[in-house]
Amino acid sequence: MTRAPRRPVNPLDAAEALFKPANKVAAAPAVERRALPNVKEPVSLKLDSDVLAYFQADGPGWQERINDALRAAMKDDR
């Protein structure tokens, strides 16, 4: 029984095998999920250092205080 060589003997065939297009698997479409109510999401936010110092001055809970201030600003805007 004759086996086929593991590598192509012809250099041109070897080069063609290297550049053979890869089979790409189609990515699953992104599923858009609705945000759950009252769920906090991590975000990156740039604040002036004096604003950050103001909210951090009272100790732990400064992120909640910023959230409360933003919520109050939302209500005032309406």
N, CA, C and O atoms as a CHARMM CRD file, in Angstrom:
* protein
*
  312
    1    1 MET  N      0.83600  -1.16500   0.00000 PROA 1      0.00000
    2    1 MET  CA     0.00000   0.00000   0.00000 PROA 1      0.00000
    3    1 MET  C      0.89300   1.24500   0.00000 PROA 1      0.00000
    4    1 MET  O      1.79300   1.36400   0.83100 PROA 1      0.00000
    5    2 THR  N      0.64700   2.16600  -0.92500 PROA 2      0.00000
    6    2 THR  CA     1.45500   3.36900  -1.05900 PROA 2      0.00000
    7    2 THR  C      0.80300   4.51600  -0.29100 PROA 2      0.00000
    8    2 THR  O     -0.38300   4.80800  -0.44300 PROA 2      0.00000
    9    3 ARG  N      1.61400   5.14200   0.52500 PROA 3      0.00000
   10    3 ARG  CA     1.10000   6.29000   1.28500 PROA 3      0.00000
   11    3 ARG  C      1.43900   7.57700   0.55200 PROA 3      0.00000
   12    3 ARG  O      2.47000   7.67900  -0.11400 PROA 3      0.00000
   13    4 ALA  N      0.57100   8.54000   0.68400 PROA 4      0.00000
   14    4 ALA  CA     0.86100   9.86100   0.13000 PROA 4      0.00000
   15    4 ALA  C      1.83600  10.55600   1.07400 PROA 4      0.00000
   16    4 ALA  O      1.72600  10.40500   2.29100 PROA 4      0.00000
   17    5 PRO  N      2.77400  11.30400   0.54200 PROA 5      0.00000
   18    5 PRO  CA     3.72200  11.98300   1.41500 PROA 5      0.00000
   19    5 PRO  C      2.99400  13.00900   2.29700 PROA 5      0.00000
   20    5 PRO  O      2.00100  13.61500   1.89300 PROA 5      0.00000
   21    6 ARG  N      3.52100  13.17900   3.50700 PROA 6      0.00000
   22    6 ARG  CA     2.89500  14.11600   4.43700 PROA 6      0.00000
   23    6 ARG  C      3.06600  15.55100   3.95900 PROA 6      0.00000
   24    6 ARG  O      2.19900  16.39800   4.18000 PROA 6      0.00000
   25    7 ARG  N      4.17000  15.81000   3.31600 PROA 7      0.00000
   26    7 ARG  CA     4.42700  17.13700   2.77700 PROA 7      0.00000
   27    7 ARG  C      4.47200  17.04100   1.26000 PROA 7      0.00000
   28    7 ARG  O      4.91300  16.03400   0.70600 PROA 7      0.00000
   29    8 PRO  N      4.01600  18.08700   0.59500 PROA 8      0.00000
   30    8 PRO  CA     4.10700  18.06300  -0.87000 PROA 8      0.00000
   31    8 PRO  C      5.57200  18.03000  -1.29300 PROA 8      0.00000
   32    8 PRO  O      6.41700  18.71400  -0.71500 PROA 8      0.00000
   33    9 VAL  N      5.84700  17.24100  -2.28900 PROA 9      0.00000
   34    9 VAL  CA     7.20400  17.11000  -2.79300 PROA 9      0.00000
   35    9 VAL  C      7.55300  18.32400  -3.65200 PROA 9      0.00000
   36    9 VAL  O      8.68500  18.80600  -3.61800 PROA 9      0.00000
   37   10 ASN  N      6.60100  18.80800  -4.40300 PROA 10     0.00000
   38   10 ASN  CA     6.80800  19.93600  -5.29400 PROA 10     0.00000
   39   10 ASN  C      6.77400  21.22700  -4.47000 PROA 10     0.00000
   40   10 ASN  O      5.80500  21.44900  -3.74500 PROA 10     0.00000
   41   11 PRO  N      7.79400  22.08600  -4.55500 PROA 11     0.00000
   42   11 PRO  CA     7.81100  23.33200  -3.79000 PROA 11     0.00000
   43   11 PRO  C      6.64400  24.25800  -4.12200 PROA 11     0.00000
   44   11 PRO  O      6.16100  24.98200  -3.25200 PROA 11     0.00000
   45   12 LEU  N      6.19100  24.24000  -5.36900 PROA 12     0.00000
   46   12 LEU  CA     5.05500  25.07800  -5.74200 PROA 12     0.00000
   47   12 LEU  C      3.79600  24.61700  -5.01900 PROA 12     0.00000
   48   12 LEU  O      3.01100  25.43700  -4.54200 PROA 12     0.00000
   49   13 ASP  N      3.60300  23.28700  -4.93800 PROA 13     0.00000
   50   13 ASP  CA     2.44300  22.75600  -4.20500 PROA 13     0.00000
   51   13 ASP  C      2.54400  23.09000  -2.72100 PROA 13     0.00000
   52   13 ASP  O      1.53400  23.35800  -2.06900 PROA 13     0.00000
   53   14 ALA  N      3.76000  23.07300  -2.19100 PROA 14     0.00000
   54   14 ALA  CA     3.95200  23.40900  -0.78000 PROA 14     0.00000
   55   14 ALA  C      3.56900  24.86800  -0.53000 PROA 14     0.00000
   56   14 ALA  O      2.90600  25.17500   0.46000 PROA 14     0.00000
   57   15 ALA  N      3.98500  25.76800  -1.42800 PROA 15     0.00000
   58   15 ALA  CA     3.64800  27.18600  -1.28800 PROA 15     0.00000
   59   15 ALA  C      2.15000  27.39900  -1.41000 PROA 15     0.00000
   60   15 ALA  O      1.56700  28.16800  -0.64700 PROA 15     0.00000
   61   16 GLU  N      1.52700  26.72500  -2.35900 PROA 16     0.00000
   62   16 GLU  CA     0.08000  26.84300  -2.53400 PROA 16     0.00000
   63   16 GLU  C     -0.66500  26.35000  -1.29200 PROA 16     0.00000
   64   16 GLU  O     -1.67500  26.93200  -0.89700 PROA 16     0.00000
   65   17 ALA  N     -0.16700  25.28900  -0.68600 PROA 17     0.00000
   66   17 ALA  CA    -0.81500  24.75900   0.51300 PROA 17     0.00000
   67   17 ALA  C     -0.72800  25.75300   1.66800 PROA 17     0.00000
   68   17 ALA  O     -1.65200  25.84900   2.47600 PROA 17     0.00000
   69   18 LEU  N      0.38700  26.49800   1.74800 PROA 18     0.00000
   70   18 LEU  CA     0.53300  27.48600   2.81700 PROA 18     0.00000
   71   18 LEU  C     -0.42600  28.65200   2.65700 PROA 18     0.00000
   72   18 LEU  O     -0.92500  29.19500   3.64200 PROA 18     0.00000
   73   19 PHE  N     -0.68400  29.03500   1.41100 PROA 19     0.00000
   74   19 PHE  CA    -1.51500  30.19600   1.16200 PROA 19     0.00000
   75   19 PHE  C     -2.95200  29.84300   0.81800 PROA 19     0.00000
   76   19 PHE  O     -3.71700  30.69200   0.36000 PROA 19     0.00000
   77   20 LYS  N     -3.30900  28.60300   1.03700 PROA 20     0.00000
   78   20 LYS  CA    -4.66900  28.17100   0.77100 PROA 20     0.00000
   79   20 LYS  C     -5.61300  28.94900   1.68600 PROA 20     0.00000
   80   20 LYS  O     -5.33100  29.07000   2.87800 PROA 20     0.00000
   81   21 PRO  N     -6.71500  29.47600   1.17400 PROA 21     0.00000
   82   21 PRO  CA    -7.60400  30.26000   2.03100 PROA 21     0.00000
   83   21 PRO  C     -8.15700  29.42300   3.18400 PROA 21     0.00000
   84   21 PRO  O     -8.54100  28.26500   3.01800 PROA 21     0.00000
   85   22 ALA  N     -8.18000  30.04200   4.32900 PROA 22     0.00000
   86   22 ALA  CA    -8.69300  29.35700   5.52500 PROA 22     0.00000
   87   22 ALA  C    -10.21400  29.35900   5.48800 PROA 22     0.00000
   88   22 ALA  O    -10.83400  30.29000   4.97400 PROA 22     0.00000
   89   23 ASN  N    -10.79200  28.32700   6.02700 PROA 23     0.00000
   90   23 ASN  CA   -12.24600  28.28500   6.14800 PROA 23     0.00000
   91   23 ASN  C    -12.64300  29.10400   7.36000 PROA 23     0.00000
   92   23 ASN  O    -12.35800  28.73000   8.49700 PROA 23     0.00000
   93   24 LYS  N    -13.29500  30.21000   7.11100 PROA 24     0.00000
   94   24 LYS  CA   -13.69700  31.08900   8.20700 PROA 24     0.00000
   95   24 LYS  C    -15.08500  30.68900   8.67800 PROA 24     0.00000
   96   24 LYS  O    -15.99500  30.46100   7.88100 PROA 24     0.00000
   97   25 VAL  N    -15.21800  30.61300   9.97800 PROA 25     0.00000
   98   25 VAL  CA   -16.51200  30.31000  10.56000 PROA 25     0.00000
   99   25 VAL  C    -17.22100  31.63600  10.78000 PROA 25     0.00000
  100   25 VAL  O    -16.66200  32.54800  11.39000 PROA 25     0.00000
  101   26 ALA  N    -18.42900  31.74600  10.29500 PROA 26     0.00000
  102   26 ALA  CA   -19.18300  32.98600  10.46500 PROA 26     0.00000
  103   26 ALA  C    -19.48000  33.20300  11.94300 PROA 26     0.00000
  104   26 ALA  O    -19.92800  32.29600  12.64500 PROA 26     0.00000
  105   27 ALA  N    -19.22300  34.40700  12.39000 PROA 27     0.00000
  106   27 ALA  CA   -19.48000  34.74000  13.79300 PROA 27     0.00000
  107   27 ALA  C    -20.98400  34.81400  14.01800 PROA 27     0.00000
  108   27 ALA  O    -21.74400  35.27000  13.16400 PROA 27     0.00000
  109   28 ALA  N    -21.37600  34.35900  15.17500 PROA 28     0.00000
  110   28 ALA  CA   -22.78900  34.41600  15.52200 PROA 28     0.00000
  111   28 ALA  C    -23.20300  35.87600  15.64700 PROA 28     0.00000
  112   28 ALA  O    -22.44200  36.68900  16.17200 PROA 28     0.00000
  113   29 PRO  N    -24.37900  36.21500  15.18000 PROA 29     0.00000
  114   29 PRO  CA   -24.80900  37.60900  15.29300 PROA 29     0.00000
  115   29 PRO  C    -24.93700  38.01200  16.75400 PROA 29     0.00000
  116   29 PRO  O    -25.35800  37.22300  17.60000 PROA 29     0.00000
  117   30 ALA  N    -24.56800  39.25100  17.03200 PROA 30     0.00000
  118   30 ALA  CA   -24.63400  39.75100  18.40700 PROA 30     0.00000
  119   30 ALA  C    -26.09300  39.83600  18.84000 PROA 30     0.00000
  120   30 ALA  O    -26.95900  40.29200  18.09300 PROA 30     0.00000
  121   31 VAL  N    -26.33300  39.39100  20.04400 PROA 31     0.00000
  122   31 VAL  CA   -27.68000  39.43700  20.58900 PROA 31     0.00000
  123   31 VAL  C    -27.79700  40.69200  21.44400 PROA 31     0.00000
  124   31 VAL  O    -27.05600  40.87000  22.41100 PROA 31     0.00000
  125   32 GLU  N    -28.72900  41.55000  21.08000 PROA 32     0.00000
  126   32 GLU  CA   -28.92200  42.76600  21.85500 PROA 32     0.00000
  127   32 GLU  C    -29.81600  42.43600  23.04100 PROA 32     0.00000
  128   32 GLU  O    -30.94200  41.96200  22.88600 PROA 32     0.00000
  129   33 ARG  N    -29.29100  42.69600  24.20800 PROA 33     0.00000
  130   33 ARG  CA   -30.04600  42.40300  25.42100 PROA 33     0.00000
  131   33 ARG  C    -30.53500  43.69400  26.02300 PROA 33     0.00000
  132   33 ARG  O    -29.81500  44.69200  26.03800 PROA 33     0.00000
  133   34 ARG  N    -31.74100  43.68300  26.51300 PROA 34     0.00000
  134   34 ARG  CA   -32.27100  44.85300  27.18800 PROA 34     0.00000
  135   34 ARG  C    -31.64300  44.94700  28.56800 PROA 34     0.00000
  136   34 ARG  O    -31.40800  43.93800  29.23300 PROA 34     0.00000
  137   35 ALA  N    -31.38000  46.15800  28.97500 PROA 35     0.00000
  138   35 ALA  CA   -30.79900  46.38000  30.29300 PROA 35     0.00000
  139   35 ALA  C    -31.85800  46.10300  31.35300 PROA 35     0.00000
  140   35 ALA  O    -33.01100  46.51500  31.22300 PROA 35     0.00000
  141   36 LEU  N    -31.45500  45.41200  32.38500 PROA 36     0.00000
  142   36 LEU  CA   -32.35900  45.16600  33.49000 PROA 36     0.00000
  143   36 LEU  C    -32.53200  46.45400  34.28200 PROA 36     0.00000
  144   36 LEU  O    -31.58500  47.22900  34.41100 PROA 36     0.00000
  145   37 PRO  N    -33.71500  46.69200  34.81000 PROA 37     0.00000
  146   37 PRO  CA   -33.90700  47.92100  35.57400 PROA 37     0.00000
  147   37 PRO  C    -33.09900  47.89700  36.86300 PROA 37     0.00000
  148   37 PRO  O    -32.97200  46.85900  37.51300 PROA 37     0.00000
  149   38 ASN  N    -32.55900  49.04500  37.21900 PROA 38     0.00000
  150   38 ASN  CA   -31.80900  49.23200  38.46400 PROA 38     0.00000
  151   38 ASN  C    -30.58000  48.34700  38.57300 PROA 38     0.00000
  152   38 ASN  O    -30.19200  47.95300  39.67300 PROA 38     0.00000
  153   39 VAL  N    -29.96300  48.03000  37.43900 PROA 39     0.00000
  154   39 VAL  CA   -28.71900  47.27500  37.45000 PROA 39     0.00000
  155   39 VAL  C    -27.60700  48.25400  37.12400 PROA 39     0.00000
  156   39 VAL  O    -27.69400  49.00700  36.15400 PROA 39     0.00000
  157   40 LYS  N    -26.56700  48.24300  37.93300 PROA 40     0.00000
  158   40 LYS  CA   -25.45800  49.16900  37.71300 PROA 40     0.00000
  159   40 LYS  C    -24.50900  48.57800  36.67900 PROA 40     0.00000
  160   40 LYS  O    -24.22500  47.38000  36.68300 PROA 40     0.00000
  161   41 GLU  N    -24.02600  49.44100  35.79600 PROA 41     0.00000
  162   41 GLU  CA   -23.10000  49.02700  34.75500 PROA 41     0.00000
  163   41 GLU  C    -21.76000  49.70500  34.97300 PROA 41     0.00000
  164   41 GLU  O    -21.71100  50.89800  35.27500 PROA 41     0.00000
  165   42 PRO  N    -20.67900  48.96500  34.82400 PROA 42     0.00000
  166   42 PRO  CA   -19.35700  49.59300  34.95100 PROA 42     0.00000
  167   42 PRO  C    -19.08700  50.49300  33.74300 PROA 42     0.00000
  168   42 PRO  O    -19.30900  50.09500  32.59900 PROA 42     0.00000
  169   43 VAL  N    -18.61100  51.69500  34.00900 PROA 43     0.00000
  170   43 VAL  CA   -18.25500  52.62900  32.94600 PROA 43     0.00000
  171   43 VAL  C    -16.92900  53.29500  33.29300 PROA 43     0.00000
  172   43 VAL  O    -16.49600  53.28700  34.44500 PROA 43     0.00000
  173   44 SER  N    -16.31100  53.85500  32.30500 PROA 44     0.00000
  174   44 SER  CA   -15.10800  54.63900  32.51400 PROA 44     0.00000
  175   44 SER  C    -15.50800  56.09000  32.30600 PROA 44     0.00000
  176   44 SER  O    -16.07600  56.44100  31.27100 PROA 44     0.00000
  177   45 LEU  N    -15.21200  56.93200  33.28800 PROA 45     0.00000
  178   45 LEU  CA   -15.66500  58.31000  33.25200 PROA 45     0.00000
  179   45 LEU  C    -14.52600  59.21100  33.69400 PROA 45     0.00000
  180   45 LEU  O    -13.90100  58.96600  34.72600 PROA 45     0.00000
  181   46 LYS  N    -14.25600  60.24000  32.92800 PROA 46     0.00000
  182   46 LYS  CA   -13.20000  61.17600  33.29700 PROA 46     0.00000
  183   46 LYS  C    -13.84200  62.36100  34.00100 PROA 46     0.00000
  184   46 LYS  O    -14.71900  63.02400  33.44900 PROA 46     0.00000
  185   47 LEU  N    -13.39600  62.61900  35.22600 PROA 47     0.00000
  186   47 LEU  CA   -13.89600  63.73800  36.02100 PROA 47     0.00000
  187   47 LEU  C    -12.73400  64.64300  36.37100 PROA 47     0.00000
  188   47 LEU  O    -11.58800  64.20200  36.45200 PROA 47     0.00000
  189   48 ASP  N    -13.04000  65.91200  36.57900 PROA 48     0.00000
  190   48 ASP  CA   -12.00200  66.82700  37.07100 PROA 48     0.00000
  191   48 ASP  C    -11.58700  66.36500  38.45900 PROA 48     0.00000
  192   48 ASP  O    -12.40000  65.84200  39.22100 PROA 48     0.00000
  193   49 SER  N    -10.31600  66.56400  38.77700 PROA 49     0.00000
  194   49 SER  CA    -9.79700  66.07300  40.05700 PROA 49     0.00000
  195   49 SER  C    -10.48700  66.72400  41.25500 PROA 49     0.00000
  196   49 SER  O    -10.66800  66.07600  42.28500 PROA 49     0.00000
  197   50 ASP  N    -10.87600  68.00000  41.13500 PROA 50     0.00000
  198   50 ASP  CA   -11.55200  68.64000  42.26500 PROA 50     0.00000
  199   50 ASP  C    -12.95700  68.08800  42.47000 PROA 50     0.00000
  200   50 ASP  O    -13.42900  68.01000  43.60500 PROA 50     0.00000
  201   51 VAL  N    -13.63200  67.70400  41.38800 PROA 51     0.00000
  202   51 VAL  CA   -14.96300  67.09800  41.50500 PROA 51     0.00000
  203   51 VAL  C    -14.83900  65.73900  42.18000 PROA 51     0.00000
  204   51 VAL  O    -15.62500  65.40500  43.06700 PROA 51     0.00000
  205   52 LEU  N    -13.86400  64.97000  41.76500 PROA 52     0.00000
  206   52 LEU  CA   -13.64900  63.65700  42.36000 PROA 52     0.00000
  207   52 LEU  C    -13.29100  63.78200  43.83700 PROA 52     0.00000
  208   52 LEU  O    -13.79600  63.02400  44.66400 PROA 52     0.00000
  209   53 ALA  N    -12.42600  64.73100  44.17000 PROA 53     0.00000
  210   53 ALA  CA   -12.03200  64.94400  45.56900 PROA 53     0.00000
  211   53 ALA  C    -13.24500  65.32900  46.41800 PROA 53     0.00000
  212   53 ALA  O    -13.36200  64.89700  47.56400 PROA 53     0.00000
  213   54 TYR  N    -14.14000  66.13500  45.86300 PROA 54     0.00000
  214   54 TYR  CA   -15.34800  66.54700  46.58100 PROA 54     0.00000
  215   54 TYR  C    -16.18400  65.33500  46.98400 PROA 54     0.00000
  216   54 TYR  O    -16.60900  65.22900  48.13500 PROA 54     0.00000
  217   55 PHE  N    -16.41800  64.42600  46.04700 PROA 55     0.00000
  218   55 PHE  CA   -17.25600  63.26300  46.33700 PROA 55     0.00000
  219   55 PHE  C    -16.52700  62.24300  47.20300 PROA 55     0.00000
  220   55 PHE  O    -17.16400  61.53800  47.98600 PROA 55     0.00000
  221   56 GLN  N    -15.20900  62.15100  47.07800 PROA 56     0.00000
  222   56 GLN  CA   -14.45400  61.18500  47.87000 PROA 56     0.00000
  223   56 GLN  C    -14.17500  61.68500  49.28600 PROA 56     0.00000
  224   56 GLN  O    -13.78400  60.89800  50.14700 PROA 56     0.00000
  225   57 ALA  N    -14.36900  62.97300  49.53900 PROA 57     0.00000
  226   57 ALA  CA   -14.03600  63.55400  50.84700 PROA 57     0.00000
  227   57 ALA  C    -14.83900  62.92100  51.98000 PROA 57     0.00000
  228   57 ALA  O    -14.34700  62.81900  53.10400 PROA 57     0.00000
  229   58 ASP  N    -16.06100  62.49900  51.69800 PROA 58     0.00000
  230   58 ASP  CA   -16.90400  61.90300  52.74900 PROA 58     0.00000
  231   58 ASP  C    -16.64700  60.41600  52.93700 PROA 58     0.00000
  232   58 ASP  O    -17.34100  59.77200  53.72200 PROA 58     0.00000
  233   59 GLY  N    -15.67400  59.86000  52.24000 PROA 59     0.00000
  234   59 GLY  CA   -15.30900  58.46400  52.42800 PROA 59     0.00000
  235   59 GLY  C    -16.02500  57.52000  51.47900 PROA 59     0.00000
  236   59 GLY  O    -16.48100  57.92300  50.40900 PROA 59     0.00000
  237   60 PRO  N    -16.11900  56.25100  51.88400 PROA 60     0.00000
  238   60 PRO  CA   -16.74100  55.23800  51.02200 PROA 60     0.00000
  239   60 PRO  C    -18.16500  55.62700  50.63200 PROA 60     0.00000
  240   60 PRO  O    -18.87500  56.30000  51.37900 PROA 60     0.00000
  241   61 GLY  N    -18.55400  55.18800  49.45500 PROA 61     0.00000
  242   61 GLY  CA   -19.88100  55.50000  48.94900 PROA 61     0.00000
  243   61 GLY  C    -19.86000  56.66700  47.96900 PROA 61     0.00000
  244   61 GLY  O    -20.91100  57.16500  47.56500 PROA 61     0.00000
  245   62 TRP  N    -18.66300  57.10200  47.58900 PROA 62     0.00000
  246   62 TRP  CA   -18.56900  58.26000  46.70700 PROA 62     0.00000
  247   62 TRP  C    -19.16800  57.99500  45.33000 PROA 62     0.00000
  248   62 TRP  O    -19.68300  58.91500  44.69400 PROA 62     0.00000
  249   63 GLN  N    -19.10600  56.75300  44.86400 PROA 63     0.00000
  250   63 GLN  CA   -19.68800  56.44300  43.56300 PROA 63     0.00000
  251   63 GLN  C    -21.21000  56.55700  43.61100 PROA 63     0.00000
  252   63 GLN  O    -21.83700  57.03000  42.66300 PROA 63     0.00000
  253   64 GLU  N    -21.79100  56.12100  44.71900 PROA 64     0.00000
  254   64 GLU  CA   -23.24200  56.24600  44.87700 PROA 64     0.00000
  255   64 GLU  C    -23.64200  57.71400  44.96300 PROA 64     0.00000
  256   64 GLU  O    -24.69000  58.10500  44.44800 PROA 64     0.00000
  257   65 ARG  N    -22.80500  58.53200  45.61700 PROA 65     0.00000
  258   65 ARG  CA   -23.11400  59.95500  45.71800 PROA 65     0.00000
  259   65 ARG  C    -23.05000  60.62700  44.34300 PROA 65     0.00000
  260   65 ARG  O    -23.86500  61.49700  44.03700 PROA 65     0.00000
  261   66 ILE  N    -22.09800  60.22700  43.52900 PROA 66     0.00000
  262   66 ILE  CA   -22.04100  60.76200  42.16600 PROA 66     0.00000
  263   66 ILE  C    -23.28300  60.31800  41.40000 PROA 66     0.00000
  264   66 ILE  O    -23.87500  61.10900  40.66600 PROA 66     0.00000
  265   67 ASN  N    -23.67700  59.07100  41.56400 PROA 67     0.00000
  266   67 ASN  CA   -24.86900  58.54500  40.90000 PROA 67     0.00000
  267   67 ASN  C    -26.10200  59.33700  41.32000 PROA 67     0.00000
  268   67 ASN  O    -26.93700  59.68500  40.48400 PROA 67     0.00000
  269   68 ASP  N    -26.21600  59.62500  42.63300 PROA 68     0.00000
  270   68 ASP  CA   -27.36600  60.38700  43.13600 PROA 68     0.00000
  271   68 ASP  C    -27.37300  61.79800  42.56000 PROA 68     0.00000
  272   68 ASP  O    -28.43200  62.31800  42.20800 PROA 68     0.00000
  273   69 ALA  N    -26.18900  62.42800  42.46200 PROA 69     0.00000
  274   69 ALA  CA   -26.10400  63.78100  41.90600 PROA 69     0.00000
  275   69 ALA  C    -26.49900  63.78500  40.42600 PROA 69     0.00000
  276   69 ALA  O    -27.18100  64.70000  39.96300 PROA 69     0.00000
  277   70 LEU  N    -26.07100  62.76500  39.69200 PROA 70     0.00000
  278   70 LEU  CA   -26.44400  62.67700  38.28100 PROA 70     0.00000
  279   70 LEU  C    -27.94000  62.42400  38.12400 PROA 70     0.00000
  280   70 LEU  O    -28.57600  62.97400  37.22500 PROA 70     0.00000
  281   71 ARG  N    -28.49700  61.59400  38.99700 PROA 71     0.00000
  282   71 ARG  CA   -29.93900  61.32600  38.94500 PROA 71     0.00000
  283   71 ARG  C    -30.73100  62.60300  39.24200 PROA 71     0.00000
  284   71 ARG  O    -31.74200  62.87100  38.59200 PROA 71     0.00000
  285   72 ALA  N    -30.26800  63.39500  40.23000 PROA 72     0.00000
  286   72 ALA  CA   -30.93500  64.64900  40.55500 PROA 72     0.00000
  287   72 ALA  C    -30.85600  65.62000  39.36500 PROA 72     0.00000
  288   72 ALA  O    -31.81300  66.33800  39.07700 PROA 72     0.00000
  289   73 ALA  N    -29.71500  65.63100  38.68700 PROA 73     0.00000
  290   73 ALA  CA   -29.57000  66.48900  37.51200 PROA 73     0.00000
  291   73 ALA  C    -30.51300  66.05100  36.39400 PROA 73     0.00000
  292   73 ALA  O    -31.02800  66.88400  35.64700 PROA 73     0.00000
  293   74 MET  N    -30.73500  64.75000  36.28200 PROA 74     0.00000
  294   74 MET  CA   -31.69000  64.23000  35.28500 PROA 74     0.00000
  295   74 MET  C    -33.09100  64.73500  35.58000 PROA 74     0.00000
  296   74 MET  O    -33.80200  65.16800  34.67400 PROA 74     0.00000
  297   75 LYS  N    -33.49400  64.68000  36.85000 PROA 75     0.00000
  298   75 LYS  CA   -34.84800  65.09700  37.23500 PROA 75     0.00000
  299   75 LYS  C    -35.03000  66.59900  37.06600 PROA 75     0.00000
  300   75 LYS  O    -36.11000  67.05400  36.69100 PROA 75     0.00000
  301   76 ASP  N    -33.96800  67.38200  37.34500 PROA 76     0.00000
  302   76 ASP  CA   -34.05300  68.82700  37.19300 PROA 76     0.00000
  303   76 ASP  C    -34.14900  69.23600  35.72400 PROA 76     0.00000
  304   76 ASP  O    -34.68800  70.29500  35.40000 PROA 76     0.00000
  305   77 ASP  N    -33.62900  68.39800  34.85200 PROA 77     0.00000
  306   77 ASP  CA   -33.60400  68.69500  33.43700 PROA 77     0.00000
  307   77 ASP  C    -34.97700  68.55200  32.79600 PROA 77     0.00000
  308   77 ASP  O    -35.22300  69.13000  31.73800 PROA 77     0.00000
  309   78 ARG  N    -35.85300  67.81000  33.40200 PROA 78     0.00000
  310   78 ARG  CA   -37.16600  67.54800  32.80300 PROA 78     0.00000
  311   78 ARG  C    -38.11700  68.65100  33.03200 PROA 78     0.00000
  312   78 ARG  O    -39.26400  68.58000  32.58900 PROA 78     0.00000
